[in-house]
């Protein structure tokens, strides 16, 4: 039994370490490395890379479609903005026309009201002038009557019996004329 253990132990000691580093198996390893690389190349070039290229092409197409759609939407937005600005300008112009028309109508109504008020004021002024003239005439008559009566009373008091009504009236009228 001791020989069997030593025989195996000595065989393990003489065996090289890692099989990958054994120079006697290098040609075999290089062959299988080459076969594996060729198989990987064929799988990648025939299966994986075309699928990746297809996915990339689809993504690029989707991106391009999205960019085209965004550009179209941008143009539509610019057109909509131009239409909006034009409509806004037209609305402002129309509003200005309405304001001017309203101002014109208000001015016409105001002019009519001013003419009417002026005519009413003129007629009232004429009536007032007439009333003032009548009041002045009646005041003058009242003053003449009071002056005549006062003068007659003064003449009677100062010179009894010489009071002539016609002479007193003439004297008062001359004095009132200035």
N, CA, C and O of each residue as an XYZ file, in Angstrom:
712
protein
N       0.804     -1.160      0.000
C       0.000      0.000      0.000
C       0.858      1.238      0.000
O       0.511      2.269     -0.576
N       1.896      1.116      0.609
C       2.797      2.250      0.649
C       3.358      2.530     -0.717
O       3.631      3.679     -1.064
N       3.532      1.469     -1.503
C       4.062      1.699     -2.841
C       3.054      2.382     -3.733
O       3.424      3.181     -4.593
N       1.816      2.085     -3.547
C       0.775      2.652     -4.401
C       0.626      4.147     -4.143
O       0.412      4.934     -5.065
N       0.740      4.507     -2.922
C       0.603      5.931     -2.592
C       1.796      6.694     -3.090
O       1.659      7.798     -3.616
N       2.988      6.108     -2.928
C       4.167      6.825     -3.377
C       4.198      6.884     -4.895
O       4.690      7.860     -5.462
N       3.695      5.882     -5.550
C       3.695      5.865     -7.017
C       2.791      6.955     -7.550
O       3.127      7.626     -8.526
N       1.684      7.129     -6.938
C       0.771      8.166     -7.383
C       1.283      9.527     -6.991
O       1.095     10.515     -7.701
N       1.924      9.558     -5.863
C       2.442     10.840     -5.415
C       3.585     11.272     -6.304
O       3.698     12.452     -6.633
N       4.431     10.346     -6.698
C       5.548     10.739     -7.535
C       5.074     11.058     -8.942
O       5.709     11.869     -9.616
N       3.958     10.444     -9.431
C       3.411     10.740    -10.761
C       2.810     12.133    -10.779
O       2.867     12.821    -11.798
N       2.235     12.554     -9.662
C       1.629     13.878     -9.572
C       2.698     14.940     -9.534
O       2.518     16.040    -10.057
N       3.803     14.610     -8.919
C       4.877     15.587     -8.838
C       5.544     15.775    -10.189
O       6.005     16.875    -10.495
N       5.606     14.742    -10.996
C       6.272     14.872    -12.279
C       5.339     15.452    -13.349
O       5.817     15.899    -14.392
N       4.008     15.454    -13.113
C       3.061     16.000    -14.096
C       3.171     17.524    -14.112
O       3.362     18.162    -13.077
N       3.050     18.069    -15.272
C       3.138     19.535    -15.339
C       1.952     20.161    -14.618
O       0.993     19.459    -14.295
N       1.998     21.519    -14.349
C       0.973     22.225    -13.588
C      -0.331     22.369    -14.378
O      -1.106     21.415    -14.442
N      -0.588     23.498    -14.961
C      -1.843     23.757    -15.674
C      -1.742     23.201    -17.091
O      -0.719     23.368    -17.756
N      -2.828     22.524    -17.561
C      -2.764     21.943    -18.896
C      -2.654     22.999    -19.988
O      -2.124     22.705    -21.059
N      -3.134     24.216    -19.755
C      -3.068     25.260    -20.776
C      -1.620     25.693    -21.017
O      -1.280     26.174    -22.098
N      -0.789     25.522    -20.018
C       0.595     25.941    -20.143
C       1.526     24.800    -20.585
O       2.741     24.978    -20.673
N       0.952     23.656    -20.855
C       1.746     22.511    -21.306
C       2.049     22.712    -22.781
O       1.139     22.714    -23.611
N       3.350     22.883    -23.116
C       3.749     23.163    -24.497
C       3.437     22.023    -25.440
O       3.349     22.238    -26.649
N       3.273     20.853    -24.942
C       3.022     19.723    -25.826
C       1.592     19.772    -26.367
O       1.316     19.134    -27.383
N       0.641     20.529    -25.707
C      -0.755     20.593    -26.174
C      -1.047     21.906    -26.912
O      -2.200     22.172    -27.250
N      -0.023     22.728    -27.166
C      -0.244     24.017    -27.827
C      -0.848     23.869    -29.223
O      -1.787     24.599    -29.538
N      -0.356     22.952    -30.088
C      -0.963     22.876    -31.419
C      -2.445     22.526    -31.342
O      -3.247     23.081    -32.093
N      -2.816     21.629    -30.460
C      -4.214     21.261    -30.265
C      -5.045     22.473    -29.820
O      -6.130     22.722    -30.345
N      -4.519     23.216    -28.849
C      -5.220     24.393    -28.307
C      -5.370     25.477    -29.384
O      -6.413     26.125    -29.474
N      -4.348     25.666    -30.179
C      -4.400     26.682    -31.232
C      -5.436     26.291    -32.275
O      -6.173     27.150    -32.759
N      -5.507     24.990    -32.638
C      -6.499     24.517    -33.588
C      -7.901     24.820    -33.081
O      -8.716     25.398    -33.800
N      -8.183     24.429    -31.839
C      -9.537     24.629    -31.289
C      -9.849     26.130    -31.091
O     -10.997     26.557    -31.218
N      -8.826     26.899    -30.784
C      -9.017     28.352    -30.686
C      -9.431     28.899    -32.049
O     -10.370     29.689    -32.144
N      -8.729     28.481    -33.104
C      -9.057     28.924    -34.452
C     -10.463     28.494    -34.845
O     -11.219     29.289    -35.403
N     -10.827     27.225    -34.557
C     -12.176     26.723    -34.883
C     -13.229     27.542    -34.127
O     -14.244     27.927    -34.708
N     -12.998     27.808    -32.855
C     -13.954     28.559    -32.037
C     -14.114     29.989    -32.569
O     -15.227     30.509    -32.643
N     -12.990     30.617    -32.939
C     -13.072     31.974    -33.470
C     -13.816     32.013    -34.798
O     -14.592     32.935    -35.050
N     -13.586     31.019    -35.645
C     -14.282     30.970    -36.939
C     -15.771     30.765    -36.718
O     -16.589     31.409    -37.374
N     -16.136     29.864    -35.788
C     -17.557     29.616    -35.506
C     -18.201     30.881    -34.942
O     -19.303     31.250    -35.349
N     -17.517     31.550    -34.004
C     -18.043     32.800    -33.427
C     -18.202     33.870    -34.512
O     -19.196     34.596    -34.550
N     -17.183     33.950    -35.405
C     -17.263     34.923    -36.479
C     -18.469     34.647    -37.374
O     -19.207     35.567    -37.727
N     -18.668     33.394    -37.736
C     -19.791     33.022    -38.600
C     -21.132     33.305    -37.909
O     -22.050     33.832    -38.537
N     -21.249     32.963    -36.635
C     -22.505     33.205    -35.903
C     -22.775     34.713    -35.820
O     -23.888     35.175    -36.070
N     -21.729     35.464    -35.463
C     -21.918     36.906    -35.333
C     -22.232     37.554    -36.682
O     -23.132     38.389    -36.775
N     -21.493     37.172    -37.730
C     -21.676     37.824    -39.023
C     -22.974     37.412    -39.704
O     -23.551     38.206    -40.447
N     -23.447     36.189    -39.470
C     -24.650     35.697    -40.145
C     -25.927     35.942    -39.334
O     -26.998     36.094    -39.921
N     -25.839     35.983    -38.002
C     -27.049     36.051    -37.183
C     -27.116     37.351    -36.377
O     -28.027     38.157    -36.561
N     -26.153     37.544    -35.491
C     -26.243     38.640    -34.523
C     -26.065     40.012    -35.177
O     -26.879     40.908    -34.951
N     -25.024     40.189    -35.976
C     -24.765     41.496    -36.568
C     -25.876     41.955    -37.527
O     -26.224     43.135    -37.506
N     -26.451     41.069    -38.372
C     -27.569     41.533    -39.193
C     -28.769     41.970    -38.348
O     -29.454     42.936    -38.684
N     -29.016     41.251    -37.248
C     -30.130     41.651    -36.375
C     -29.845     43.008    -35.733
O     -30.729     43.860    -35.650
N     -28.622     43.198    -35.286
C     -28.245     44.479    -34.685
C     -28.343     45.600    -35.719
O     -28.820     46.694    -35.421
N     -27.879     45.307    -36.953
C     -27.950     46.298    -38.021
C     -29.401     46.637    -38.340
O     -29.727     47.798    -38.587
N     -30.277     45.629    -38.337
C     -31.702     45.857    -38.593
C     -32.311     46.740    -37.500
O     -33.058     47.673    -37.791
N     -31.988     46.439    -36.257
C     -32.508     47.241    -35.142
C     -32.001     48.674    -35.241
O     -32.756     49.624    -35.033
N     -30.696     48.826    -35.567
C     -30.146     50.172    -35.701
C     -30.809     50.929    -36.852
O     -31.111     52.117    -36.734
N     -31.035     50.219    -37.977
C     -31.685     50.859    -39.125
C     -33.119     51.263    -38.768
O     -33.571     52.348    -39.133
N     -33.826     50.390    -38.058
C     -35.202     50.718    -37.643
C     -35.202     51.930    -36.712
O     -36.048     52.815    -36.836
N     -34.254     51.964    -35.785
C     -34.164     53.102    -34.857
C     -33.852     54.380    -35.617
O     -34.436     55.432    -35.358
N     -32.917     54.273    -36.565
C     -32.581     55.462    -37.353
C     -33.791     55.929    -38.159
O     -34.047     57.129    -38.255
N     -34.538     54.981    -38.742
C     -35.754     55.334    -39.482
C     -36.786     55.987    -38.565
O     -37.410     56.982    -38.936
N     -36.965     55.426    -37.367
C     -37.925     56.000    -36.420
C     -37.489     57.397    -36.004
O     -38.310     58.308    -35.898
N     -36.198     57.556    -35.770
C     -35.688     58.881    -35.388
C     -35.909     59.869    -36.523
O     -36.325     61.006    -36.296
N     -35.627     59.427    -37.753
C     -35.803     60.313    -38.908
C     -37.272     60.670    -39.105
O     -37.602     61.817    -39.406
N     -38.159     59.680    -38.933
C     -39.595     59.950    -39.050
C     -40.042     60.947    -37.976
O     -40.822     61.861    -38.245
N     -39.535     60.754    -36.762
C     -39.884     61.671    -35.678
C     -39.373     63.080    -35.965
O     -40.063     64.065    -35.702
N     -38.147     63.169    -36.512
C     -37.602     64.485    -36.861
C     -38.420     65.145    -37.966
O     -38.709     66.340    -37.909
N     -38.792     64.348    -38.978
C     -39.613     64.879    -40.068
C     -40.973     65.343    -39.543
O     -41.470     66.405    -39.916
N     -41.557     64.531    -38.676
C     -42.852     64.881    -38.105
C     -42.733     66.142    -37.245
O     -43.614     67.002    -37.273
N     -41.643     66.249    -36.484
C     -41.416     67.440    -35.656
C     -41.241     68.676    -36.535
O     -41.752     69.749    -36.214
N     -40.516     68.522    -37.643
C     -40.329     69.641    -38.561
C     -41.665     70.060    -39.184
O     -41.950     71.249    -39.326
N     -42.466     69.078    -39.547
C     -43.789     69.369    -40.111
C     -44.668     70.079    -39.072
O     -45.373     71.038    -39.390
N     -44.615     69.601    -37.850
C     -45.406     70.237    -36.782
C     -44.914     71.655    -36.513
O     -45.702     72.555    -36.226
N     -43.597     71.839    -36.610
C     -43.034     73.176    -36.414
C     -43.540     74.117    -37.499
O     -43.929     75.249    -37.212
N     -43.536     73.647    -38.753
C     -44.051     74.469    -39.846
C     -45.528     74.778    -39.645
O     -45.976     75.900    -39.879
N     -46.288     73.759    -39.204
C     -47.714     73.978    -38.943
C     -47.899     74.989    -37.814
O     -48.790     75.836    -37.877
N     -47.066     74.903    -36.791
C     -47.164     75.850    -35.671
C     -46.821     77.267    -36.130
O     -47.473     78.229    -35.723
N     -45.795     77.393    -36.978
C     -45.423     78.710    -37.496
C     -46.562     79.266    -38.353
O     -46.900     80.446    -38.255
N     -47.152     78.408    -39.195
C     -48.281     78.845    -40.018
C     -49.459     79.259    -39.142
O     -50.105     80.277    -39.391
N     -49.730     78.459    -38.115
C     -50.834     78.780    -37.200
C     -50.565     80.097    -36.484
O     -51.475     80.902    -36.283
N     -49.311     80.312    -36.100
C     -48.966     81.571    -35.435
C     -49.151     82.751    -36.380
O     -49.649     83.802    -35.977
N     -48.747     82.575    -37.650
C     -48.923     83.644    -38.634
C     -50.403     83.941    -38.854
O     -50.811     85.100    -38.919
N     -51.201     82.879    -38.968
C     -52.645     83.063    -39.143
C     -53.231     83.763    -37.922
O     -54.073     84.653    -38.048
N     -52.778     83.353    -36.741
C     -53.262     83.972    -35.494
C     -52.890     85.443    -35.453
O     -53.723     86.288    -35.127
N     -51.631     85.755    -35.786
C     -51.194     87.157    -35.771
C     -51.970     87.991    -36.784
O     -52.325     89.139    -36.514
N     -52.230     87.405    -37.957
C     -52.990     88.114    -38.980
C     -54.421     88.347    -38.498
O     -54.959     89.443    -38.655
N     -55.038     87.317    -37.910
C     -56.397     87.460    -37.393
C     -56.440     88.491    -36.266
O     -57.386     89.271    -36.158
N     -55.409     88.482    -35.435
C     -55.333     89.454    -34.346
C     -55.215     90.872    -34.895
O     -55.873     91.791    -34.405
N     -54.378     91.045    -35.908
C     -54.225     92.370    -36.517
C     -55.535     92.819    -37.159
O     -55.927     93.978    -37.027
N     -56.214     91.902    -37.855
C     -57.502     92.240    -38.459
C     -58.532     92.591    -37.386
O     -59.318     93.525    -37.546
N     -58.516     91.836    -36.298
C     -59.461     92.115    -35.211
C     -59.174     93.477    -34.594
O     -60.100     94.226    -34.282
N     -57.891     93.803    -34.417
C     -57.546     95.117    -33.865
C     -57.981     96.229    -34.822
O     -58.521     97.249    -34.395
N     -57.740     96.020    -36.123
C     -58.153     97.024    -37.100
C     -59.669     97.184    -37.092
O     -60.182     98.302    -37.133
N     -60.376     96.068    -37.040
C     -61.841     96.102    -36.998
C     -62.312     96.800    -35.725
O     -63.254     97.592    -35.762
N     -61.667     96.512    -34.613
C     -62.020     97.157    -33.350
C     -61.762     98.661    -33.438
O     -62.555     99.460    -32.941
N     -60.660     99.040    -34.068
C     -60.364    100.460    -34.263
C     -61.424    101.126    -35.121
O     -61.841    102.249    -34.839
N     -61.872    100.425    -36.190
C     -62.936    100.960    -37.039
C     -64.223    101.137    -36.247
O     -64.919    102.144    -36.383
N     -64.530    100.142    -35.416
C     -65.745    100.225    -34.593
C     -65.646    101.393    -33.621
O     -66.612    102.133    -33.427
N     -64.468    101.557    -33.006
C     -64.271    102.668    -32.069
C     -64.409    104.000    -32.802
O     -65.067    104.914    -32.305
N     -63.793    104.117    -33.982
C     -63.889    105.365    -34.750
C     -65.332    105.648    -35.158
O     -65.796    106.787    -35.098
N     -66.028    104.599    -35.572
C     -67.431    104.756    -35.964
C     -68.274    105.188    -34.762
O     -69.128    106.068    -34.872
N     -68.022    104.559    -33.620
C     -68.761    104.925    -32.405
C     -68.446    106.363    -32.007
O     -69.342    107.118    -31.628
N     -67.158    106.744    -32.096
C     -66.782    108.128    -31.792
C     -67.499    109.092    -32.728
O     -67.995    110.133    -32.298
N     -67.551    108.740    -34.016
C     -68.209    109.588    -35.006
C     -69.691    109.740    -34.673
O     -70.225    110.849    -34.710
N     -70.354    108.637    -34.349
C     -71.778    108.698    -34.000
C     -71.987    109.504    -32.727
O     -72.922    110.300    -32.638
N     -71.128    109.302    -31.751
C     -71.236    110.056    -30.501
C     -71.011    111.539    -30.772
O     -71.710    112.386    -30.216
N     -70.031    111.859    -31.629
C     -69.765    113.256    -31.963
C     -70.964    113.879    -32.665
O     -71.324    115.022    -32.385
N     -71.594    113.122    -33.589
C     -72.790    113.627    -34.276
C     -73.904    113.894    -33.268
O     -74.549    114.942    -33.299
N     -74.121    112.914    -32.362
C     -75.150    113.104    -31.337
C     -74.812    114.288    -30.443
O     -75.686    115.069    -30.069
N     -73.538    114.409    -30.106
C     -73.088    115.522    -29.259
C     -73.295    116.852    -29.981
O     -73.757    117.821    -29.377
N     -72.956    116.904    -31.266
C     -73.160    118.131    -32.043
C     -74.635    118.505    -32.092
O     -74.990    119.673    -31.935
N     -75.499    117.506    -32.311
C     -76.942    117.766    -32.324
C     -77.406    118.281    -30.970
O     -78.191    119.227    -30.894
N     -76.914    117.653    -29.895
C     -77.306    118.081    -28.556
C     -76.800    119.491    -28.268
O     -77.497    120.285    -27.635
N     -75.582    119.807    -28.733
C     -75.030    121.157    -28.532
C     -75.864    122.181    -29.289
O     -76.186    123.241    -28.753
N     -76.221    121.865    -30.550
C     -77.042    122.787    -31.339
C     -78.393    122.993    -30.651
O     -78.883    124.117    -30.542
N     -78.982    121.895    -30.191
C     -80.274    121.984    -29.503
C     -80.143    122.803    -28.223
O     -80.982    123.658    -27.939
N     -79.073    122.534    -27.440
C     -78.865    123.275    -26.206
C     -78.603    124.748    -26.495
O     -79.101    125.619    -25.781
N     -77.815    125.035    -27.551
C     -77.558    126.421    -27.921
C     -78.856    127.134    -28.302
O     -79.082    128.276    -27.901
N     -79.705    126.460    -29.075
C     -80.973    127.085    -29.466
C     -81.869    127.287    -28.245
O     -82.535    128.315    -28.126
N     -81.886    126.306    -27.338
C     -82.677    126.464    -26.118
C     -82.129    127.603    -25.270
O     -82.891    128.406    -24.732
N     -80.800    127.673    -25.150
C     -80.178    128.752    -24.388
C     -80.475    130.097    -25.034
O     -80.768    131.072    -24.341
N     -80.401    130.151    -26.364
C     -80.683    131.405    -27.071
C     -82.134    131.819    -26.859
O     -82.422    132.992    -26.622
N     -83.047    130.853    -26.946
C     -84.460    131.203    -26.747
C     -84.712    131.625    -25.304
O     -85.454    132.575    -25.052
N     -84.090    130.915    -24.351
C     -84.245    131.301    -22.946
C     -83.591    132.646    -22.689
O     -84.112    133.449    -21.916
N     -82.451    132.902    -23.329
C     -81.792    134.200    -23.174
C     -82.676    135.310    -23.733
O     -82.779    136.383    -23.139
N     -83.319    135.051    -24.886
C     -84.223    136.043    -25.473
C     -85.418    136.283    -24.548
O     -85.850    137.416    -24.337
N     -85.939    135.172    -24.003
C     -87.053    135.313    -23.060
C     -86.598    136.085    -21.831
O     -87.318    136.948    -21.328
N     -85.384    135.768    -21.344
C     -84.848    136.468    -20.177
C     -84.643    137.947    -20.486
O     -84.981    138.801    -19.665
N     -84.086    138.265    -21.676
C     -83.899    139.659    -22.078
C     -85.241    140.383    -22.133
O     -85.364    141.522    -21.682
N     -86.225    139.717    -22.681
C     -87.563    140.307    -22.771
C     -88.113    140.548    -21.374
O     -88.667    141.607    -21.079
N     -87.944    139.504    -20.489
C     -88.449    139.658    -19.126
C     -87.680    140.757    -18.397
O     -88.271    141.545    -17.659
N     -86.355    140.810    -18.605
C     -85.556    141.863    -17.979
C     -85.990    143.234    -18.497
O     -86.091    144.185    -17.722
N     -86.246    143.340    -19.805
C     -86.728    144.602    -20.394
C     -88.059    145.011    -19.783
O     -88.266    146.177    -19.447
N     -88.968    144.038    -19.640
C     -90.269    144.340    -19.034
C     -90.094    144.781    -17.583
O     -90.736    145.726    -17.124
N     -89.190    144.058    -16.852
C     -88.949    144.424    -15.450
C     -88.337    145.827    -15.392
O     -88.706    146.631    -14.536
N     -87.411    146.119    -16.293
C     -86.769    147.436    -16.320
C     -87.815    148.519    -16.612
O     -87.864    149.553    -15.947
N     -88.643    148.254    -17.618
C     -89.685    149.236    -17.975
C     -90.644    149.452    -16.804
O     -91.019    150.578    -16.478
N     -91.031    148.318    -16.177
C     -91.962    148.464    -15.047
C     -91.266    149.146    -13.874
O     -91.890    149.910    -13.137
N     -89.969    148.870    -13.700
C     -89.237    149.533    -12.626
C     -89.120    151.025    -12.906
O     -89.274    151.844    -11.999
N     -88.849    151.380    -14.161
C     -88.744    152.802    -14.527
C     -90.086    153.493    -14.305
O     -90.151    154.601    -13.775
N     -91.165    152.807    -14.727
C     -92.493    153.389    -14.537
C     -92.780    153.559    -13.041
O     -93.321    154.572    -12.597
N     -92.387    152.502    -12.267
C     -92.620    152.581    -10.823
C     -91.806    153.716    -10.210
O     -92.290    154.444     -9.344
N     -90.567    153.855    -10.671
C     -89.700    154.925    -10.159
C     -90.283    156.287    -10.534
O     -90.296    157.213     -9.723
N     -90.775    156.397    -11.804
C     -91.367    157.665    -12.241
C     -92.610    157.993    -11.404
O     -92.827    159.138    -11.009
N     -93.408    156.972    -11.148
C     -94.617    157.204    -10.358
C     -94.248    157.636     -8.936
O     -94.805    158.580     -8.377
N     -93.247    156.871     -8.359
C     -92.830    157.221     -6.999
C     -92.191    158.612     -6.998
O     -92.439    159.406     -6.090
N     -91.370    158.913     -8.012
C     -90.710    160.210     -8.092
C     -91.758    161.314     -8.283
O     -91.676    162.364     -7.645
N     -92.741    161.078     -9.159
C     -93.790    162.067     -9.384
C     -94.585    162.308     -8.098
O     -94.856    163.449     -7.723
N     -94.942    161.235     -7.447
C     -95.746    161.387     -6.226
C     -94.928    162.048     -5.137
O     -95.439    162.898     -4.408
N     -93.634    161.661     -5.011
C     -92.774    162.247     -3.995
C     -92.535    163.723     -4.304
O     -92.594    164.559     -3.402
N     -92.269    164.048     -5.556
C     -92.036    165.432     -5.955
C     -93.298    166.266     -5.721
O     -93.230    167.407     -5.263
N     -94.440    165.677     -6.041
C     -95.709    166.398     -5.829
C     -95.910    166.649     -4.344
O     -96.359    167.727     -3.954
N     -95.583    165.670     -3.515
C     -95.738    165.828     -2.067
C     -94.759    166.879     -1.557
O     -95.109    167.693     -0.702
N     -93.512    166.863     -2.088
C     -92.502    167.831     -1.645
C     -92.941    169.245     -2.067
O     -92.851    170.184     -1.276
N     -93.414    169.393     -3.309
C     -93.836    170.704     -3.816
C     -95.039    171.180     -3.000
O     -95.115    172.362     -2.663
N     -95.978    170.291     -2.675
C     -97.142    170.654     -1.878
C     -96.709    171.102     -0.496
O     -97.237    172.065      0.060
N     -95.718    170.368      0.057
C     -95.293    170.707      1.407
C     -94.520    172.021      1.393
O     -94.648    172.794      2.343
N     -93.750    172.305      0.398
C     -92.919    173.492      0.383
C     -93.681    174.698     -0.172
O     -93.519    175.816      0.316
N     -94.478    174.477     -1.152
C     -95.222    175.574     -1.754
C     -96.667    175.124     -1.935
O     -97.022    174.576     -2.979
N     -97.455    175.339     -0.979
C     -98.820    174.886     -1.107
C     -99.551    175.709     -2.188
O     -99.374    176.924     -2.283
N    -100.341    175.048     -2.965
C    -101.180    175.665     -3.966
C    -100.504    175.821     -5.302
O    -101.199    176.175     -6.254
N     -99.202    175.591     -5.474
C     -98.535    175.782     -6.755
C     -98.201    174.447     -7.394
O     -97.338    174.387     -8.270
N     -98.837    173.415     -6.993
C     -98.456    172.118     -7.515
C     -99.179    171.843     -8.811
O    -100.394    171.642     -8.827
N     -98.443    171.836     -9.878
C     -98.969    171.512    -11.198
C     -98.442    170.124    -11.535
O     -97.228    169.928    -11.591
N     -99.324    169.161    -11.758
C     -98.946    167.771    -11.995
C     -98.179    167.630    -13.299
O     -97.256    166.821    -13.389
N     -98.547    168.407    -14.310
C     -97.897    168.326    -15.608
C     -96.467    168.829    -15.506
O     -95.591    168.205    -16.103
N     -96.178    169.855    -14.831
C     -94.857    170.421    -14.681
C     -93.977    169.491    -13.851
O     -92.796    169.308    -14.145
N     -94.563    168.915    -12.824
C     -93.804    167.972    -11.970
C     -93.384    166.756    -12.777
O     -92.250    166.295    -12.656
N     -94.290    166.230    -13.603
C     -93.975    165.039    -14.430
C     -92.868    165.380    -15.424
O     -91.963    164.573    -15.638
N     -92.928    166.554    -16.028
C     -91.923    166.976    -17.013
C     -90.572    167.130    -16.325
O     -89.552    166.760    -16.906
N     -90.535    167.658    -15.120
C     -89.292    167.871    -14.406
C     -88.681    166.528    -13.990
O     -87.471    166.331    -14.095
N     -89.509    165.631    -13.530
C     -89.026    164.296    -13.139
C     -88.508    163.551    -14.356
O     -87.461    162.909    -14.270
N     -89.209    163.612    -15.499
C     -88.778    162.932    -16.715
C     -87.460    163.508    -17.215
O     -86.600    162.756    -17.674
N     -87.282    164.813    -17.137
C     -86.037    165.438    -17.581
C     -84.905    165.029    -16.675
O     -83.793    164.793    -17.148
N     -85.145    164.942    -15.436
C     -84.104    164.578    -14.477
C     -83.716    163.118    -14.662
O     -82.540    162.787    -14.511
N     -84.653    162.234    -14.982
C     -84.357    160.808    -15.157
C     -83.572    160.555    -16.442
O     -82.820    159.583    -16.508
N     -83.718    161.378    -17.439
C     -82.985    161.218    -18.707
C     -81.533    161.590    -18.506
O     -80.670    161.131    -19.255
N     -81.256    162.384    -17.546
C     -79.869    162.685    -17.253
C     -79.535    164.057    -17.455
O     -78.389    164.451    -17.243
